[in-house]
Amino acid sequence: MSRDADAPAGHRARRRVTWPWWVVAAVVVIAGAVASTQPWAAERPPGADDARTSVTPTAGRATPTPVTTPSPGTAATARPLPPVFDATTLALLFASQEEVVGAIPAAAAGLAPAITSGQLAWGLPAGSTIEPATCTVASTVVAEPPAAFDARSWSATLVELSQQVTVLPDVPSAEAAFRTLVTTVDACGVYSQVDAGVATSTTTASPATEAQGVYPSLVQRTELAAGGVVEPQLHGHILVGNAIVTWTASARPQNGAQADVGVLGSGGTIDAALQAVAARAASTLGPPVTATP
């Protein structure tokens, strides 16, 4: 019989059960491994943090569509339809006394009409020629008699302004004539007007520059030498529809002294003033009338 069987029943119930040491060690190791794995902590799917970082709603945030806006001044600088002048309307292209003073402030002193409408015919005086002959258009503007022509001038104490208006039959012929004029002016730096029995006058011209206006134009400095007197000038042409406006501003010698070119001001200023006259004339004339088929 074993010793346990001999012990009283109550004593057997109170005896502690002692586990071997290696069983206890194994239990501790297993418990630590389970704790370190934390199976209750759900693993986050890849990108979970990224998805939670920043969510920006896109509803209602439409990308604005660029709107094309016409550049400032486009309409203002657009060239209007070419006007068409004739013998009855070309007078609109001449500057008034106030406009002459506005273009050349030095003209205010003693300004008065010199050549009036109808006094000057187109072309060279009888017996006059231009040398070299290839430069004739630089003086006459066109090679053949135009459809209409008139000239006027204003004379003041210090300056003189002359204008000529040459009207061609239509706009295309005026444009062709203006191209020929520009080519001739570019090629003729020096030319002379030879008059029978009168001292020869020689024009020396600087290269022409194109002015920045609504209507095609060019401006140049010239000197007119005749009888030992040299007259500084500003000279220009403006193509307005079927008409060519030619102008010359001259500084007048004072008491035998050399004329002061400074009194003429700027060729660009004169061109701008006469461009304004041309625009007003075109507006007064209205759009060209076209034939109905």
Beta strands, then each sheet from edge to edge (+ up, - down):
strand 1: 112-113
strand 2: 129-131
strand 3: 148-155
strand 4: 159-167
strand 5: 190-195
strand 6: 198-205
strand 7: 209-210
strand 8: 217-226
strand 9: 229-240
strand 10: 243-251
sheet 1: 1+ 3- 4+ 10- 9+ 8- 6+ 5- 2+
sheet 2: 1+ 3- 4+ 10- 9+ 8- 7+
end
